[in-house]
Amino acid sequence: MQVVMDKALKLYEERVFWERTNRAYATLKADPKAWEQELQERAEWDATTQDGLEKA
């Protein structure tokens, strides 16, 4: 019974995490200025992956 409860709790925690994450992104996307800043920051981080190293 404990194993079932542990699994159910883990699944619940994951569900809550993703629901909160999705809500946070929806809030961010609803603010055009904030969303543009997010996209700019992503672009800056993407530039770090272009370090000239060949893919293995």
PyMOL Python script that loads the backbone (N, CA, C, O; Angstrom):
from pymol import cmd

cmd.read_pdbstr("""\
ATOM      1  N   MET A   1       0.820  -1.193   0.000  1.00  0.00           N
ATOM      2  CA  MET A   1       0.000   0.000   0.000  1.00  0.00           C
ATOM      3  C   MET A   1       0.871   1.267   0.000  1.00  0.00           C
ATOM      4  O   MET A   1       0.536   2.254  -0.654  1.00  0.00           O
ATOM      5  N   GLN A   2       1.981   1.231   0.731  1.00  0.00           N
ATOM      6  CA  GLN A   2       2.862   2.392   0.804  1.00  0.00           C
ATOM      7  C   GLN A   2       3.440   2.733  -0.566  1.00  0.00           C
ATOM      8  O   GLN A   2       3.582   3.908  -0.906  1.00  0.00           O
ATOM      9  N   VAL A   3       3.771   1.722  -1.345  1.00  0.00           N
ATOM     10  CA  VAL A   3       4.331   1.939  -2.682  1.00  0.00           C
ATOM     11  C   VAL A   3       3.303   2.644  -3.563  1.00  0.00           C
ATOM     12  O   VAL A   3       3.648   3.547  -4.325  1.00  0.00           O
ATOM     13  N   VAL A   4       2.067   2.240  -3.461  1.00  0.00           N
ATOM     14  CA  VAL A   4       0.991   2.858  -4.245  1.00  0.00           C
ATOM     15  C   VAL A   4       0.824   4.320  -3.831  1.00  0.00           C
ATOM     16  O   VAL A   4       0.677   5.195  -4.684  1.00  0.00           O
ATOM     17  N   MET A   5       0.847   4.579  -2.546  1.00  0.00           N
ATOM     18  CA  MET A   5       0.711   5.953  -2.052  1.00  0.00           C
ATOM     19  C   MET A   5       1.890   6.821  -2.493  1.00  0.00           C
ATOM     20  O   MET A   5       1.700   7.973  -2.883  1.00  0.00           O
ATOM     21  N   ASP A   6       3.096   6.275  -2.434  1.00  0.00           N
ATOM     22  CA  ASP A   6       4.283   7.021  -2.863  1.00  0.00           C
ATOM     23  C   ASP A   6       4.196   7.374  -4.336  1.00  0.00           C
ATOM     24  O   ASP A   6       4.507   8.498  -4.731  1.00  0.00           O
ATOM     25  N   LYS A   7       3.773   6.419  -5.146  1.00  0.00           N
ATOM     26  CA  LYS A   7       3.643   6.665  -6.582  1.00  0.00           C
ATOM     27  C   LYS A   7       2.569   7.712  -6.855  1.00  0.00           C
ATOM     28  O   LYS A   7       2.766   8.605  -7.680  1.00  0.00           O
ATOM     29  N   ALA A   8       1.444   7.609  -6.173  1.00  0.00           N
ATOM     30  CA  ALA A   8       0.358   8.572  -6.360  1.00  0.00           C
ATOM     31  C   ALA A   8       0.805   9.974  -5.951  1.00  0.00           C
ATOM     32  O   ALA A   8       0.474  10.946  -6.630  1.00  0.00           O
ATOM     33  N   LEU A   9       1.532  10.091  -4.882  1.00  0.00           N
ATOM     34  CA  LEU A   9       2.019  11.389  -4.422  1.00  0.00           C
ATOM     35  C   LEU A   9       3.004  11.971  -5.424  1.00  0.00           C
ATOM     36  O   LEU A   9       2.956  13.163  -5.728  1.00  0.00           O
ATOM     37  N   LYS A  10       3.887  11.140  -5.934  1.00  0.00           N
ATOM     38  CA  LYS A  10       4.855  11.608  -6.930  1.00  0.00           C
ATOM     39  C   LYS A  10       4.140  12.109  -8.181  1.00  0.00           C
ATOM     40  O   LYS A  10       4.485  13.167  -8.706  1.00  0.00           O
ATOM     41  N   LEU A  11       3.166  11.374  -8.654  1.00  0.00           N
ATOM     42  CA  LEU A  11       2.407  11.792  -9.833  1.00  0.00           C
ATOM     43  C   LEU A  11       1.655  13.098  -9.579  1.00  0.00           C
ATOM     44  O   LEU A  11       1.594  13.967 -10.448  1.00  0.00           O
ATOM     45  N   TYR A  12       1.090  13.225  -8.393  1.00  0.00           N
ATOM     46  CA  TYR A  12       0.385  14.458  -8.033  1.00  0.00           C
ATOM     47  C   TYR A  12       1.340  15.644  -8.010  1.00  0.00           C
ATOM     48  O   TYR A  12       1.025  16.708  -8.542  1.00  0.00           O
ATOM     49  N   GLU A  13       2.501  15.466  -7.399  1.00  0.00           N
ATOM     50  CA  GLU A  13       3.485  16.552  -7.330  1.00  0.00           C
ATOM     51  C   GLU A  13       3.945  16.965  -8.726  1.00  0.00           C
ATOM     52  O   GLU A  13       4.104  18.155  -8.997  1.00  0.00           O
ATOM     53  N   GLU A  14       4.160  15.997  -9.607  1.00  0.00           N
ATOM     54  CA  GLU A  14       4.547  16.313 -10.978  1.00  0.00           C
ATOM     55  C   GLU A  14       3.444  17.081 -11.698  1.00  0.00           C
ATOM     56  O   GLU A  14       3.714  18.037 -12.426  1.00  0.00           O
ATOM     57  N   ARG A  15       2.220  16.661 -11.492  1.00  0.00           N
ATOM     58  CA  ARG A  15       1.085  17.334 -12.125  1.00  0.00           C
ATOM     59  C   ARG A  15       0.987  18.779 -11.657  1.00  0.00           C
ATOM     60  O   ARG A  15       0.808  19.687 -12.469  1.00  0.00           O
ATOM     61  N   VAL A  16       1.101  18.993 -10.365  1.00  0.00           N
ATOM     62  CA  VAL A  16       1.045  20.353  -9.815  1.00  0.00           C
ATOM     63  C   VAL A  16       2.190  21.197 -10.375  1.00  0.00           C
ATOM     64  O   VAL A  16       1.984  22.353 -10.743  1.00  0.00           O
ATOM     65  N   PHE A  17       3.391  20.627 -10.442  1.00  0.00           N
ATOM     66  CA  PHE A  17       4.545  21.346 -10.981  1.00  0.00           C
ATOM     67  C   PHE A  17       4.261  21.819 -12.403  1.00  0.00           C
ATOM     68  O   PHE A  17       4.462  22.993 -12.716  1.00  0.00           O
ATOM     69  N   TRP A  18       3.795  20.915 -13.268  1.00  0.00           N
ATOM     70  CA  TRP A  18       3.570  21.285 -14.667  1.00  0.00           C
ATOM     71  C   TRP A  18       2.401  22.247 -14.823  1.00  0.00           C
ATOM     72  O   TRP A  18       2.437  23.111 -15.699  1.00  0.00           O
ATOM     73  N   GLU A  19       1.370  22.122 -14.000  1.00  0.00           N
ATOM     74  CA  GLU A  19       0.257  23.078 -14.057  1.00  0.00           C
ATOM     75  C   GLU A  19       0.741  24.478 -13.694  1.00  0.00           C
ATOM     76  O   GLU A  19       0.372  25.456 -14.345  1.00  0.00           O
ATOM     77  N   ARG A  20       1.564  24.572 -12.658  1.00  0.00           N
ATOM     78  CA  ARG A  20       2.106  25.876 -12.252  1.00  0.00           C
ATOM     79  C   ARG A  20       3.038  26.437 -13.328  1.00  0.00           C
ATOM     80  O   ARG A  20       3.017  27.633 -13.619  1.00  0.00           O
ATOM     81  N   THR A  21       3.839  25.575 -13.900  1.00  0.00           N
ATOM     82  CA  THR A  21       4.740  26.013 -14.965  1.00  0.00           C
ATOM     83  C   THR A  21       3.947  26.542 -16.155  1.00  0.00           C
ATOM     84  O   THR A  21       4.269  27.600 -16.695  1.00  0.00           O
ATOM     85  N   ASN A  22       2.922  25.819 -16.560  1.00  0.00           N
ATOM     86  CA  ASN A  22       2.100  26.255 -17.683  1.00  0.00           C
ATOM     87  C   ASN A  22       1.393  27.577 -17.394  1.00  0.00           C
ATOM     88  O   ASN A  22       1.293  28.434 -18.272  1.00  0.00           O
ATOM     89  N   ARG A  23       0.908  27.742 -16.174  1.00  0.00           N
ATOM     90  CA  ARG A  23       0.268  29.012 -15.803  1.00  0.00           C
ATOM     91  C   ARG A  23       1.263  30.161 -15.833  1.00  0.00           C
ATOM     92  O   ARG A  23       0.939  31.260 -16.283  1.00  0.00           O
ATOM     93  N   ALA A  24       2.471  29.908 -15.356  1.00  0.00           N
ATOM     94  CA  ALA A  24       3.487  30.953 -15.348  1.00  0.00           C
ATOM     95  C   ALA A  24       3.843  31.375 -16.769  1.00  0.00           C
ATOM     96  O   ALA A  24       3.992  32.566 -17.043  1.00  0.00           O
ATOM     97  N   TYR A  25       3.978  30.411 -17.670  1.00  0.00           N
ATOM     98  CA  TYR A  25       4.266  30.761 -19.060  1.00  0.00           C
ATOM     99  C   TYR A  25       3.093  31.481 -19.707  1.00  0.00           C
ATOM    100  O   TYR A  25       3.302  32.393 -20.508  1.00  0.00           O
ATOM    101  N   ALA A  26       1.887  31.101 -19.385  1.00  0.00           N
ATOM    102  CA  ALA A  26       0.715  31.789 -19.934  1.00  0.00           C
ATOM    103  C   ALA A  26       0.692  33.244 -19.473  1.00  0.00           C
ATOM    104  O   ALA A  26       0.384  34.143 -20.256  1.00  0.00           O
ATOM    105  N   THR A  27       1.017  33.471 -18.211  1.00  0.00           N
ATOM    106  CA  THR A  27       1.089  34.832 -17.687  1.00  0.00           C
ATOM    107  C   THR A  27       2.182  35.623 -18.388  1.00  0.00           C
ATOM    108  O   THR A  27       1.986  36.785 -18.746  1.00  0.00           O
ATOM    109  N   LEU A  28       3.326  34.995 -18.582  1.00  0.00           N
ATOM    110  CA  LEU A  28       4.440  35.649 -19.256  1.00  0.00           C
ATOM    111  C   LEU A  28       4.069  36.003 -20.697  1.00  0.00           C
ATOM    112  O   LEU A  28       4.344  37.110 -21.158  1.00  0.00           O
ATOM    113  N   LYS A  29       3.453  35.072 -21.394  1.00  0.00           N
ATOM    114  CA  LYS A  29       3.059  35.312 -22.794  1.00  0.00           C
ATOM    115  C   LYS A  29       1.979  36.385 -22.911  1.00  0.00           C
ATOM    116  O   LYS A  29       1.871  37.043 -23.946  1.00  0.00           O
ATOM    117  N   ALA A  30       1.191  36.563 -21.876  1.00  0.00           N
ATOM    118  CA  ALA A  30       0.117  37.569 -21.907  1.00  0.00           C
ATOM    119  C   ALA A  30       0.665  38.988 -21.834  1.00  0.00           C
ATOM    120  O   ALA A  30      -0.048  39.945 -22.135  1.00  0.00           O
ATOM    121  N   ASP A  31       1.913  39.129 -21.439  1.00  0.00           N
ATOM    122  CA  ASP A  31       2.562  40.434 -21.352  1.00  0.00           C
ATOM    123  C   ASP A  31       3.559  40.529 -22.509  1.00  0.00           C
ATOM    124  O   ASP A  31       4.653  39.970 -22.426  1.00  0.00           O
ATOM    125  N   PRO A  32       3.193  41.230 -23.586  1.00  0.00           N
ATOM    126  CA  PRO A  32       4.055  41.260 -24.777  1.00  0.00           C
ATOM    127  C   PRO A  32       5.483  41.724 -24.497  1.00  0.00           C
ATOM    128  O   PRO A  32       6.426  41.176 -25.068  1.00  0.00           O
ATOM    129  N   LYS A  33       5.659  42.707 -23.644  1.00  0.00           N
ATOM    130  CA  LYS A  33       7.001  43.204 -23.344  1.00  0.00           C
ATOM    131  C   LYS A  33       7.816  42.133 -22.605  1.00  0.00           C
ATOM    132  O   LYS A  33       8.974  41.885 -22.942  1.00  0.00           O
ATOM    133  N   ALA A  34       7.215  41.519 -21.621  1.00  0.00           N
ATOM    134  CA  ALA A  34       7.905  40.480 -20.859  1.00  0.00           C
ATOM    135  C   ALA A  34       8.223  39.279 -21.752  1.00  0.00           C
ATOM    136  O   ALA A  34       9.294  38.683 -21.639  1.00  0.00           O
ATOM    137  N   TRP A  35       7.295  38.929 -22.635  1.00  0.00           N
ATOM    138  CA  TRP A  35       7.520  37.794 -23.523  1.00  0.00           C
ATOM    139  C   TRP A  35       8.657  38.092 -24.506  1.00  0.00           C
ATOM    140  O   TRP A  35       9.469  37.216 -24.801  1.00  0.00           O
ATOM    141  N   GLU A  36       8.714  39.311 -25.003  1.00  0.00           N
ATOM    142  CA  GLU A  36       9.799  39.698 -25.902  1.00  0.00           C
ATOM    143  C   GLU A  36      11.141  39.609 -25.182  1.00  0.00           C
ATOM    144  O   GLU A  36      12.124  39.152 -25.765  1.00  0.00           O
ATOM    145  N   GLN A  37      11.192  40.036 -23.938  1.00  0.00           N
ATOM    146  CA  GLN A  37      12.422  39.927 -23.152  1.00  0.00           C
ATOM    147  C   GLN A  37      12.824  38.457 -22.975  1.00  0.00           C
ATOM    148  O   GLN A  37      14.004  38.114 -23.046  1.00  0.00           O
ATOM    149  N   GLU A  38      11.848  37.614 -22.747  1.00  0.00           N
ATOM    150  CA  GLU A  38      12.119  36.178 -22.603  1.00  0.00           C
ATOM    151  C   GLU A  38      12.719  35.629 -23.893  1.00  0.00           C
ATOM    152  O   GLU A  38      13.705  34.891 -23.859  1.00  0.00           O
ATOM    153  N   LEU A  39      12.134  35.983 -25.014  1.00  0.00           N
ATOM    154  CA  LEU A  39      12.640  35.498 -26.302  1.00  0.00           C
ATOM    155  C   LEU A  39      14.047  36.019 -26.580  1.00  0.00           C
ATOM    156  O   LEU A  39      14.884  35.298 -27.122  1.00  0.00           O
ATOM    157  N   GLN A  40      14.303  37.261 -26.211  1.00  0.00           N
ATOM    158  CA  GLN A  40      15.644  37.813 -26.393  1.00  0.00           C
ATOM    159  C   GLN A  40      16.662  37.066 -25.531  1.00  0.00           C
ATOM    160  O   GLN A  40      17.765  36.758 -25.983  1.00  0.00           O
ATOM    161  N   GLU A  41      16.284  36.781 -24.299  1.00  0.00           N
ATOM    162  CA  GLU A  41      17.200  36.057 -23.418  1.00  0.00           C
ATOM    163  C   GLU A  41      17.466  34.649 -23.945  1.00  0.00           C
ATOM    164  O   GLU A  41      18.594  34.161 -23.878  1.00  0.00           O
ATOM    165  N   ARG A  42      16.435  34.001 -24.466  1.00  0.00           N
ATOM    166  CA  ARG A  42      16.628  32.672 -25.051  1.00  0.00           C
ATOM    167  C   ARG A  42      17.607  32.738 -26.220  1.00  0.00           C
ATOM    168  O   ARG A  42      18.474  31.876 -26.367  1.00  0.00           O
ATOM    169  N   ALA A  43      17.458  33.768 -27.044  1.00  0.00           N
ATOM    170  CA  ALA A  43      18.350  33.917 -28.196  1.00  0.00           C
ATOM    171  C   ALA A  43      19.793  34.095 -27.730  1.00  0.00           C
ATOM    172  O   ALA A  43      20.713  33.547 -28.337  1.00  0.00           O
ATOM    173  N   GLU A  44      19.990  34.849 -26.668  1.00  0.00           N
ATOM    174  CA  GLU A  44      21.337  35.023 -26.130  1.00  0.00           C
ATOM    175  C   GLU A  44      21.906  33.696 -25.645  1.00  0.00           C
ATOM    176  O   GLU A  44      23.075  33.394 -25.883  1.00  0.00           O
ATOM    177  N   TRP A  45      21.093  32.913 -24.976  1.00  0.00           N
ATOM    178  CA  TRP A  45      21.559  31.618 -24.494  1.00  0.00           C
ATOM    179  C   TRP A  45      21.813  30.668 -25.661  1.00  0.00           C
ATOM    180  O   TRP A  45      22.760  29.883 -25.622  1.00  0.00           O
ATOM    181  N   ASP A  46      20.982  30.731 -26.695  1.00  0.00           N
ATOM    182  CA  ASP A  46      21.188  29.876 -27.860  1.00  0.00           C
ATOM    183  C   ASP A  46      22.532  30.140 -28.509  1.00  0.00           C
ATOM    184  O   ASP A  46      23.146  29.229 -29.063  1.00  0.00           O
ATOM    185  N   ALA A  47      22.989  31.372 -28.444  1.00  0.00           N
ATOM    186  CA  ALA A  47      24.282  31.710 -29.033  1.00  0.00           C
ATOM    187  C   ALA A  47      25.415  30.963 -28.338  1.00  0.00           C
ATOM    188  O   ALA A  47      26.456  30.717 -28.947  1.00  0.00           O
ATOM    189  N   THR A  48      25.230  30.605 -27.089  1.00  0.00           N
ATOM    190  CA  THR A  48      26.291  29.898 -26.371  1.00  0.00           C
ATOM    191  C   THR A  48      26.445  28.462 -26.852  1.00  0.00           C
ATOM    192  O   THR A  48      27.486  27.842 -26.635  1.00  0.00           O
ATOM    193  N   THR A  49      25.419  27.934 -27.503  1.00  0.00           N
ATOM    194  CA  THR A  49      25.522  26.561 -28.002  1.00  0.00           C
ATOM    195  C   THR A  49      26.274  26.508 -29.322  1.00  0.00           C
ATOM    196  O   THR A  49      26.618  25.427 -29.801  1.00  0.00           O
ATOM    197  N   GLN A  50      26.525  27.645 -29.900  1.00  0.00           N
ATOM    198  CA  GLN A  50      27.248  27.715 -31.165  1.00  0.00           C
ATOM    199  C   GLN A  50      28.707  28.056 -30.888  1.00  0.00           C
ATOM    200  O   GLN A  50      29.224  29.087 -31.319  1.00  0.00           O
ATOM    201  N   ASP A  51      29.342  27.163 -30.161  1.00  0.00           N
ATOM    202  CA  ASP A  51      30.708  27.413 -29.704  1.00  0.00           C
ATOM    203  C   ASP A  51      31.779  26.922 -30.671  1.00  0.00           C
ATOM    204  O   ASP A  51      32.968  26.949 -30.352  1.00  0.00           O
ATOM    205  N   GLY A  52      31.361  26.476 -31.849  1.00  0.00           N
ATOM    206  CA  GLY A  52      32.314  26.028 -32.840  1.00  0.00           C
ATOM    207  C   GLY A  52      32.726  24.573 -32.719  1.00  0.00           C
ATOM    208  O   GLY A  52      33.503  24.076 -33.534  1.00  0.00           O
ATOM    209  N   LEU A  53      32.219  23.896 -31.723  1.00  0.00           N
ATOM    210  CA  LEU A  53      32.545  22.480 -31.553  1.00  0.00           C
ATOM    211  C   LEU A  53      31.652  21.637 -32.457  1.00  0.00           C
ATOM    212  O   LEU A  53      30.463  21.914 -32.615  1.00  0.00           O
ATOM    213  N   GLU A  54      32.236  20.625 -33.034  1.00  0.00           N
ATOM    214  CA  GLU A  54      31.454  19.727 -33.874  1.00  0.00           C
ATOM    215  C   GLU A  54      30.613  18.795 -33.008  1.00  0.00           C
ATOM    216  O   GLU A  54      30.983  18.447 -31.887  1.00  0.00           O
ATOM    217  N   LYS A  55      29.476  18.406 -33.563  1.00  0.00           N
ATOM    218  CA  LYS A  55      28.637  17.466 -32.843  1.00  0.00           C
ATOM    219  C   LYS A  55      29.295  16.095 -32.838  1.00  0.00           C
ATOM    220  O   LYS A  55      29.903  15.679 -33.824  1.00  0.00           O
ATOM    221  N   ALA A  56      29.166  15.411 -31.728  1.00  0.00           N
ATOM    222  CA  ALA A  56      29.787  14.079 -31.598  1.00  0.00           C
ATOM    223  C   ALA A  56      28.989  13.043 -32.341  1.00  0.00           C
ATOM    224  O   ALA A  56      29.355  11.868 -32.346  1.00  0.00           O
TER     225      ALA A  56
END
""", "prot")
cmd.dss("prot")
cmd.show_as("cartoon", "prot")
cmd.util.cbc("prot")
cmd.orient("prot")
